[in-house]
């Protein structure tokens, strides 16, 4: 399907090679749609995503990798629940990348990533990703600058390899404000049903907010390529975030245009015995 520059998905696309300034993007903005309409369109988008994923699985020649990044509480888990939920688990999977294990640290930083990439016919969602190795590693100086700095180009080369082998990569940064993050963290403390989600470490990470914003700006600017560009989605309003992500994924899968293979027989010639 031809690209549609005026599509809703195009609104969130960052032009490859351009410099991104997150402060210039309002995380509370909801341009183009109201809540009632967004929720109705999200439901329809989920249905179409399910159909397209089924065709992708049957076709077995392409793959889709969705990379979700964002500050704590930005809604990565929520997107998985609200947008990806309709996809058949047989052909889709979600991987959450936590702190590397000792075994993973004994390998190169992409080793654990590559094994989680989608096979042909699959949709894979990364909840955090290889970008942590130029984000948290950078902010907390877990490795020297001369180690993490070359990783931008290593990542670009890695993603070009995946794209060249038939994988479409959709990268989404969920852009939340510091005030909204604080509100959501307090909500987790006040709601017994959400206490388990609260991590004291999230409060400590807030002290590095500006450093993370700068690191994300470099990631989006330096790793936004024609093959795998970044999308920045305002995420202060959950309903808008979910609708926006569904639009981006639907646009990508429509462009992939998966079609199930034809049967190996003529349907009209196949008859059951009485």
C-alpha positions in Angstrom: 0.0 0.0 0.0 1.4 3.5 -0.9 2.5 5.8 1.9 0.0 8.3 3.0 1.9 11.4 4.3 -1.3 12.9 5.7 -2.1 9.9 7.8 -2.4 10.1 11.6 0.7 8.0 12.0 2.7 10.6 10.0 2.0 13.2 12.8 4.3 11.4 15.2 7.1 10.5 12.8 10.5 12.2 13.4 12.3 13.0 10.2 15.5 10.9 9.9 18.6 13.0 10.4 16.8 15.9 12.1 17.5 17.0 15.7 14.8 16.3 18.2 14.1 18.6 21.1 11.6 16.9 23.4 10.9 20.2 25.2 9.3 21.4 22.0 6.8 18.6 22.0 3.9 18.9 24.4 3.4 15.5 26.1 -0.2 16.5 27.1 -1.2 17.4 23.5 -4.0 15.5 21.8 -4.2 16.9 18.3 -6.6 15.6 15.7 -9.1 13.6 17.8 -11.2 13.6 21.0 -11.4 10.8 23.6 -14.7 9.3 22.5 -13.7 9.0 18.9 -10.2 7.8 19.8 -11.6 4.9 21.9 -13.9 3.9 19.1 -11.1 4.0 16.5 -8.8 2.1 18.8 -11.3 -0.8 18.9 -11.6 -0.9 15.1 -7.8 -0.6 14.8 -7.3 -3.6 17.1 -9.6 -5.7 14.9 -7.8 -4.8 11.7 -4.4 -5.4 13.4 -5.6 -8.9 14.4 -6.5 -9.6 10.7 -3.2 -8.3 9.4 -1.2 -10.2 11.9 -3.0 -13.4 10.9 -2.1 -12.8 7.3 1.5 -12.0 8.3 1.7 -15.3 10.1 0.3 -17.2 7.2 2.5 -15.5 4.6 5.6 -16.3 6.6 7.9 -14.0 4.6 8.0 -10.8 6.6 8.3 -9.8 10.3 7.4 -6.8 12.5 9.5 -5.6 15.4 7.9 -2.9 17.6 10.3 -1.1 20.0 8.7 0.7 22.9 10.8 3.1 24.9 9.9 5.8 27.5 10.4 7.0 31.0 9.0 5.1 33.9 5.2 5.2 34.0 5.0 6.4 30.3 2.8 3.4 29.5 4.8 0.7 27.8 2.9 -2.0 29.7 -0.4 -0.2 29.0 0.3 -0.2 25.3 0.9 -3.9 25.3 -2.4 -4.5 27.2 -4.5 -2.0 25.2 -3.1 -2.2 21.7 -1.3 -5.5 21.1 -3.8 -7.5 23.2 -5.8 -8.7 20.2 -2.9 -10.4 18.4 -2.7 -14.2 18.4 -0.1 -15.3 20.9 1.0 -18.1 18.4 2.5 -15.4 16.1 3.4 -12.6 18.5 5.4 -12.2 21.7 6.5 -9.5 24.1 10.0 -9.3 25.6 10.8 -7.1 28.5 14.4 -6.3 28.9 15.5 -6.0 32.5 18.9 -5.6 34.0 21.3 -7.9 32.1 22.2 -11.2 33.7 25.8 -12.2 34.3 25.6 -14.5 31.3 24.3 -11.7 29.1 27.0 -9.3 30.3 29.6 -11.9 29.2 28.4 -11.3 25.6 28.2 -8.2 23.4 25.3 -5.9 24.2 23.2 -7.0 21.3 23.5 -10.8 22.0 20.3 -11.0 24.2 18.5 -8.7 21.7 19.1 -10.7 18.6 17.7 -13.9 20.0 14.5 -12.1 20.8 14.0 -10.6 17.3 11.0 -11.9 15.4 11.2 -14.8 12.9 9.4 -14.5 9.6 5.7 -14.4 10.1 6.0 -13.0 13.7 5.3 -9.8 15.5 7.7 -9.1 18.4 7.3 -6.2 20.9 10.2 -5.0 22.9 9.3 -3.4 26.2 12.6 -1.5 26.5 15.3 -2.7 24.2 18.8 -2.4 22.9 18.5 1.3 23.4 19.0 0.9 27.2 22.7 0.4 26.3 22.9 4.1 25.3 20.4 5.3 27.9 20.7 4.0 31.4 24.2 2.9 30.7 25.0 6.5 29.7 23.1 8.3 32.4 24.6 6.2 35.2 28.1 5.8 33.6 27.9 2.1 33.8 30.5 1.9 31.0 32.9 4.6 29.7 31.8 7.1 27.1 34.2 5.6 24.6 32.3 2.3 25.0 28.7 3.5 24.7 29.2 6.3 22.2 30.0 4.0 19.2 26.9 2.0 19.9 24.7 4.4 18.0 26.2 3.3 14.7 26.4 -0.3 15.8 22.6 -0.2 16.5 21.9 1.5 13.2 23.9 -1.3 11.4 22.1 -4.0 13.4 18.7 -2.5 12.5 19.7 -2.2 8.8 20.5 -5.9 8.8 17.1 -6.8 10.2 15.3 -4.6 7.7 17.4 -6.0 4.9 16.2 -9.5 5.9 12.5 -8.6 5.8 11.8 -7.1 9.2 9.8 -3.9 9.5 10.9 -1.9 12.6 8.6 0.5 14.3 10.2 2.5 17.1 8.0 4.5 19.5 9.0 6.8 22.3 6.2 7.4 24.7 6.7 11.1 25.7 5.4 11.8 29.3 5.9 14.9 31.4 7.7 14.9 34.7 4.5 16.2 36.5 2.4 13.4 35.0 5.0 10.8 36.0 4.9 12.1 39.6 1.0 11.8 39.6 1.2 8.2 38.4 3.8 7.3 40.9 1.7 8.7 43.7 -1.3 6.9 42.4 0.6 3.6 42.7 1.4 4.4 46.3 -2.2 5.4 47.2 -4.0 2.5 45.4 -3.4 -0.9 47.2 -4.2 -2.6 43.9 -1.2 -0.8 42.3 1.3 -0.9 45.2 3.1 -3.8 43.6 3.9 -1.6 40.6 5.7 1.0 42.7 9.5 0.8 42.7 11.4 3.1 45.0 14.1 3.1 42.4 11.7 5.1 40.1 11.9 8.0 42.5 15.7 7.9 42.4 15.6 7.9 38.6 13.5 11.1 38.6 16.6 12.9 39.9 18.2 12.2 36.5 15.2 13.4 34.4 17.1 16.0 32.5 20.0 13.6 31.7 17.5 11.0 30.4 15.8 13.6 28.2 19.1 14.5 26.7 20.0 10.9 26.2 16.6 10.2 24.5 17.1 13.2 22.2 20.4 11.8 21.0 18.9 8.3 20.5 16.0 9.7 18.5 18.2 12.0 16.5 21.2 9.7 15.9 19.2 6.4 15.5 16.3 7.7 13.5 17.2 6.3 10.0 15.2 6.0 6.8 15.0 2.2 7.4 13.9 2.5 11.0 12.7 6.0 12.0 11.4 7.0 15.4 7.9 8.1 16.4 7.3 10.4 19.4 3.9 10.0 20.9 2.5 12.4 23.6 1.7 10.1 26.5 0.2 12.2 29.3 -3.3 11.1 28.2 -3.5 7.3 28.1 -6.4 7.2 25.7 -4.5 9.4 23.2 -1.3 7.3 23.6 -3.1 4.1 22.9 -4.9 5.5 19.9 -1.7 7.0 18.5 0.2 3.7 18.8 -2.6 1.8 17.2 -2.5 4.2 14.3 1.3 3.9 13.9 1.2 0.1 13.9 -1.8 -0.1 11.6 -0.1 2.2 9.1 3.0 0.0 9.2 1.2 -3.3 8.8 -0.9 -1.9 5.9 2.3 -0.9 4.1 3.6 -4.4 4.7 0.4 -5.6 3.0 0.7 -9.3 4.1 -1.3 -11.8 2.1 -1.8 -15.4 2.9 -0.4 -17.9 0.4 -2.7 -19.6 -2.1 -3.8 -23.2 -1.4 -1.9 -25.9 -3.2 -5.0 -27.2 -4.8 -8.0 -25.9 -6.6 -10.7 -25.3 -4.1 -13.5 -25.8 -6.6 -12.1 -29.3 -7.4 -12.1 -30.4 -3.7 -15.2 -32.3 -2.7 -16.1 -34.4 0.4 -17.4 -37.9 -0.1 -21.0 -38.4 1.0 
